[in-house]
Amino acid sequence: MNRFSLALLALATALAISPMAKADTLYAFSFTSFDGLYTATGTVTAGWNQADNAILATAGNITISTNPSGGPEDGLTGTLESVNPGEQTSPGGGFDVDNYLYEGNPFLYQWGLLFDSGSPAVEINFWGNGPDNYSLYVDDNGNYTVAETGNLTIVPEVLTPEPTSLLLFGAGLLGLAGLLRRKFMFSR
């Protein structure tokens, strides 16, 4: 076996035993309270957390609207608060959060997503109570100004097709190896 064949065999072995990367996914969501007074829309970007064997939300945003418009929380926005993986209490102490997502219904469990409104006293928490039953709470320094349950619609969109990217990269490496082999064979 020549050196080129050994190098090709080593490359194929390395690609075969390396763990397959999972793609990040963008989830667009829409929440409507059962009484129709509140809606919330937003997005969450999540990826596979191999250490916890779960989907961890890493970025996102939320916007709350009221019906009729003009309520005290109308237009309130927030960005996903970064939390350490695992269940923990929010900085304001009002919620237990983990920022994990789950495939299927429910999409969120009792520990949910924590959004930061930009105001140090206002936290937005969004979690699941079971299939087709989700809660949206706004904690304004210990006063729950929004405490609603309702329905959630989720639309996932894959952001980065990692397995396909790895396959394309591997094919490119094989092509480059073939060109180098041809060059060295004809230069002798």
Number of C-alpha atoms within 10 A of each C-alpha: 5 6 8 13 10 11 12 15 11 12 14 13 11 11 13 10 8 8 8 11 15 14 17 20 19 20 20 18 16 16 22 22 20 14 10 13 14 24 21 21 18 18 20 22 21 23 20 18 14 11 7 11 8 16 19 25 26 16 17 21 19 23 18 21 20 18 12 10 12 10 12 11 16 17 15 17 19 22 19 22 22 16 19 11 16 13 14 15 14 19 15 14 12 19 23 19 24 25 30 25 23 12 9 9 14 18 21 24 22 17 22 24 29 28 24 20 20 12 9 11 14 20 26 27 24 25 27 23 17 14 14 14 19 25 23 23 19 24 19 17 14 13 11 14 14 18 13 19 22 19 16 22 13 16 10 13 12 13 14 13 13 15 13 12 13 14 12 12 12 15 12 12 14 15 12 12 15 13 12 12 13 11 11 9 9 7 7 5
